[in-house]
Amino acid sequence: MYTSKHITSTGTIYAMEDEREMGYITYEISHDVMTITHTIAHVEKRGVGQFLVLAAIEYAKQENLKIHPQCSYARALMMRNEEYKQLMV
């Protein structure tokens, strides 16, 4: 299972497994909107990208932010879930 390492100053959430970076997601926040810009998985393991998008969604919910999924992977994942669609702008 992955753990997240969130660095808000750079707008990056890392997926970690045993202290090894498995991938990351980047975002920008402006006017109460989180724009997810990129989702990068460094390994072939399934689930890294989904883990990262879900971590970003949880952070946005905690901060009462709407989400603009500029990243095509994040957008596709969010469009498959009614709850996540409600967070989109």
trRosetta pair geometry for C-beta under 8 A, 3 or more apart (Angstrom, degrees):
i j d omega theta_ij theta_ji phi_ij phi_ji
1 17 7.7 170 91 -114 29 93
2 15 4.5 -20 -168 -168 143 95
2 16 6.3 128 -164 60 79 42
2 17 5.5 -61 -104 -68 69 89
2 22 6.2 -98 -114 39 120 145
2 47 7.6 -175 -8 123 124 106
2 48 6.9 121 -66 -117 153 65
2 51 4.9 61 57 177 143 164
3 15 7.8 136 68 -159 35 50
3 16 5.0 -35 67 67 84 100
3 17 7.6 147 18 -83 75 42
4 13 5.5 -17 -164 -174 114 103
4 14 6.8 141 -159 72 57 52
4 15 6.5 -34 -100 -99 66 50
4 16 7.1 153 -108 15 14 91
4 51 7.6 -167 -71 154 98 101
4 52 7.8 137 -111 -111 107 57
4 55 4.6 146 -95 -133 151 147
5 13 7.3 151 75 -162 46 52
5 14 4.3 -14 58 57 99 108
5 16 5.4 63 -16 -27 110 128
6 12 7.6 171 -151 95 46 51
6 13 4.9 -12 -105 -109 77 83
6 14 7.7 -155 -71 22 34 69
6 55 7.3 -159 -77 163 110 120
6 59 6.8 157 -132 -90 148 140
7 10 4.9 14 114 35 114 102
7 11 7.8 -37 95 21 76 18
7 12 5.0 3 57 62 101 93
7 13 7.7 -173 25 -82 63 38
7 14 7.6 40 -2 -10 100 102
8 11 7.0 29 -164 -77 39 43
10 26 7.9 -68 138 -129 86 95
11 26 5.7 64 116 -166 95 71
11 27 4.7 -133 -180 72 105 61
11 28 5.6 5 -142 -83 167 44
11 29 7.0 -168 -107 -7 116 84
12 24 5.5 -4 -169 -176 101 125
12 25 7.2 156 -152 78 54 46
12 26 5.4 -21 -97 -101 75 73
12 27 7.8 173 -77 23 33 71
13 24 6.5 160 82 -155 45 71
13 25 5.0 -6 56 53 97 95
13 27 7.8 22 -3 5 99 111
13 52 6.0 152 96 -150 110 82
13 55 5.0 179 161 113 151 129
13 56 5.9 -154 18 -70 147 80
13 59 7.2 -153 -71 -19 139 148
14 21 5.4 -63 -168 -129 123 98
14 22 7.9 123 172 41 79 64
14 23 7.4 163 -155 89 58 39
14 24 4.8 -30 -102 -98 63 95
15 21 7.3 97 72 -163 57 57
15 22 4.4 -64 103 66 102 103
15 23 4.7 13 37 56 118 82
15 24 6.9 -151 9 -76 74 42
15 41 7.7 -7 43 -115 141 77
15 48 5.2 166 85 -155 164 84
15 51 5.3 90 -114 97 129 126
15 52 5.4 -83 -45 -67 114 94
15 55 7.7 -173 -81 -5 83 148
16 19 6.5 2 -176 -111 115 16
16 20 6.7 140 -158 66 68 37
16 21 6.1 -40 -100 -96 71 47
16 22 6.6 168 -107 4 16 93
17 20 5.6 -33 70 62 72 92
17 22 5.2 54 3 -44 107 128
21 24 6.9 -13 -171 -47 115 100
21 42 6.6 68 117 12 85 148
22 41 6.8 -15 147 -151 80 74
22 42 5.9 -155 -175 46 34 99
22 43 5.4 -54 -153 15 84 121
22 45 6.8 -45 -161 49 126 129
22 48 5.0 -136 136 -124 114 126
23 39 7.4 31 161 175 123 70
23 40 5.3 -169 -158 103 87 60
23 41 3.9 -33 -92 -112 145 47
23 42 5.2 -165 -77 1 67 76
23 43 7.1 -109 -44 21 98 79
23 48 4.4 103 11 161 140 124
23 49 6.8 -72 136 -72 164 56
23 52 6.0 -91 107 -48 113 140
24 39 8.0 -159 102 -146 40 44
24 40 5.5 4 55 57 72 100
24 52 6.8 136 -170 -127 18 138
25 36 6.4 -28 177 -152 113 103
25 38 6.8 -177 -149 94 49 57
25 39 4.8 -7 -107 -106 90 72
25 40 7.4 179 -81 22 43 66
25 52 4.0 148 -32 166 120 118
25 53 6.6 155 -98 -72 154 48
25 55 7.2 160 32 68 135 107
25 56 5.4 -91 113 -49 148 129
25 71 7.6 -99 -147 -5 94 168
25 74 7.5 100 -145 -73 126 125
26 36 7.6 126 84 -161 47 56
26 37 4.9 -42 96 60 98 106
26 38 4.8 24 37 47 105 93
27 34 5.1 3 177 -176 135 96
27 35 6.1 157 -159 79 75 48
27 36 5.0 -36 -97 -101 99 52
27 37 6.2 170 -101 4 35 84
27 56 6.0 140 -44 -141 143 124
28 34 7.5 156 79 -155 38 51
28 35 4.9 -9 58 55 89 104
28 37 6.4 56 -5 -35 95 121
29 32 7.8 11 -174 -106 94 12
29 33 7.0 164 -149 81 57 42
29 34 5.3 -24 -95 -98 82 66
29 35 7.6 -175 -82 16 31 73
29 63 7.9 -49 -125 127 147 152
29 65 6.6 -74 -130 -124 109 147
30 33 6.1 -24 70 59 64 90
30 35 7.2 -1 24 -5 98 113
32 64 7.1 -40 -151 115 107 83
32 65 5.6 -165 -176 -122 59 67
32 66 6.4 59 132 14 86 89
33 65 6.3 140 -116 -172 17 93
33 66 4.9 -29 -110 71 76 94
33 67 7.2 154 -163 -97 70 15
33 68 5.5 36 171 -12 117 108
33 89 5.8 -70 -124 39 122 146
34 56 6.9 178 143 176 143 100
34 59 7.6 119 -101 99 164 100
34 60 4.7 -112 17 -100 145 112
34 63 7.8 98 -50 73 122 130
34 65 4.6 73 -20 138 100 141
34 66 7.3 -174 24 87 72 41
34 67 5.1 -24 68 -109 96 69
34 68 7.1 -176 89 27 44 70
35 67 7.8 143 -92 -164 27 54
35 68 4.5 -21 -105 71 75 107
35 69 8.0 176 -155 -83 51 15
35 70 5.3 33 -178 -14 96 118
36 39 7.1 15 166 -49 115 95
36 53 7.2 47 -153 -124 161 79
36 56 5.7 78 -98 153 120 159
36 67 6.5 16 -15 -168 106 103
36 68 7.2 -172 19 87 68 53
36 69 4.9 -8 50 -123 117 60
36 70 6.1 -172 78 34 56 74
36 71 4.9 -72 123 16 96 112
36 74 4.4 -59 106 93 147 176
37 70 5.4 -1 -109 69 48 126
37 71 6.1 77 132 -50 16 97
38 71 5.5 152 -103 -95 19 121
39 49 5.1 79 152 -143 129 92
39 52 5.5 150 -141 94 101 136
39 53 6.3 -15 -102 -61 144 91
39 71 5.0 110 -5 168 92 154
39 73 4.7 -101 55 70 135 132
39 74 5.7 150 -32 -45 130 94
41 45 7.6 -136 -179 60 123 73
41 48 4.0 119 -126 90 114 131
41 49 5.1 -72 -46 -53 124 86
41 52 7.7 -149 -75 -4 84 136
42 48 7.8 -122 33 170 61 164
43 48 6.4 129 57 -42 92 154
45 48 5.7 94 83 -35 94 109
47 50 5.3 -62 -149 46 50 112
47 51 5.7 57 154 -29 80 104
48 51 5.8 -55 -150 33 27 113
48 52 6.6 24 154 -17 62 107
49 52 5.8 -58 -151 36 32 111
49 53 6.4 27 156 -16 67 106
49 73 5.5 -75 -177 163 135 143
49 77 7.7 -168 133 -52 101 142
50 53 5.9 -55 -145 38 32 108
50 54 6.2 29 158 -16 66 109
50 77 6.3 169 -115 -125 75 142
51 54 6.0 -61 -149 40 26 109
51 55 6.3 29 153 -22 64 107
52 55 5.6 -53 -148 33 31 113
52 56 6.5 30 154 -17 64 104
53 56 5.7 -54 -151 36 33 111
53 57 6.3 36 150 -21 66 105
53 73 7.1 -136 -62 123 132 94
53 74 4.8 173 -119 -117 115 80
53 77 5.0 79 118 77 166 156
53 78 7.3 -134 175 -49 128 87
54 57 5.5 -49 -145 35 35 114
54 58 6.4 38 155 -20 65 103
55 58 5.8 -52 -149 35 31 112
55 59 6.5 31 152 -18 63 105
56 59 5.7 -54 -150 36 33 112
56 60 6.3 34 152 -20 66 105
56 67 7.5 104 134 -124 104 131
56 74 7.2 -32 67 -128 146 131
57 60 5.7 -55 -148 36 31 112
57 61 6.4 32 153 -20 65 105
57 67 6.8 -36 -109 -58 70 159
57 78 7.5 165 -88 -98 125 102
57 84 6.2 -51 -129 -119 142 102
57 87 6.8 117 -145 75 93 167
58 61 5.7 -53 -148 35 31 112
58 62 6.4 33 153 -20 64 105
59 62 5.7 -54 -150 35 32 112
59 63 6.3 11 158 -2 66 113
59 65 7.9 -5 119 35 72 128
60 63 6.1 -70 -145 50 28 99
60 65 4.2 -98 -154 70 80 105
60 66 7.4 -51 180 109 123 4
60 67 5.2 5 -153 -66 171 104
60 87 6.5 97 115 -177 133 135
61 64 7.6 28 -173 -75 30 34
61 65 7.8 -82 -48 44 21 73
61 87 7.2 -68 -76 -107 84 139
66 87 6.0 172 -143 178 55 62
66 88 7.0 72 -179 -172 91 9
66 89 4.4 60 145 -29 135 117
67 74 8.0 -120 164 156 125 124
67 78 7.0 -152 101 -115 135 157
67 84 7.9 -42 54 -172 142 81
67 87 4.9 34 17 133 107 104
67 88 5.6 -50 76 -98 85 53
67 89 7.0 159 68 12 33 82
68 88 7.1 99 -99 -156 39 70
68 89 5.3 -50 -74 66 86 91
69 74 3.9 -152 -149 110 113 104
69 75 3.9 168 110 -73 122 67
69 78 5.4 -176 -29 15 154 142
69 88 6.6 -48 2 -118 100 107
70 74 7.8 30 52 58 43 125
70 75 7.6 -136 74 -48 3 114
71 74 4.2 70 76 13 107 109
71 75 6.6 -178 87 -13 53 86
72 75 5.5 -53 -143 37 33 115
72 76 6.3 34 158 -20 66 105
73 76 6.0 -55 -149 35 29 109
73 77 6.4 26 155 -16 64 108
74 77 5.9 -58 -148 39 30 110
74 78 6.2 25 157 -16 66 111
75 78 6.0 -61 -146 40 27 107
75 79 6.2 29 157 -24 64 109
76 79 5.9 -55 -145 32 28 112
76 80 7.0 28 156 -22 60 105
77 80 6.2 -62 -163 27 32 111
77 81 7.5 -1 154 3 63 111
77 84 7.4 -60 123 134 75 168
78 81 6.4 -79 -156 45 37 96
78 84 4.1 -137 -147 140 75 125
78 85 6.4 138 154 -73 84 52
78 87 7.4 -102 -153 64 124 103
78 88 6.0 123 145 -64 138 121
79 84 7.8 -77 -33 96 19 113
79 85 6.4 69 -124 -88 40 100
80 84 7.8 21 62 52 58 131
81 84 4.1 62 82 15 110 111
81 85 6.6 -175 89 -17 55 83
82 85 5.5 -51 -146 30 33 117
82 86 6.9 39 155 -25 62 99
83 86 6.0 -53 -163 24 32 114
83 87 7.5 27 145 -16 61 103
84 87 5.7 -55 -161 30 44 112
84 88 7.1 53 145 -34 68 100
85 88 5.6 -48 -158 14 41 119
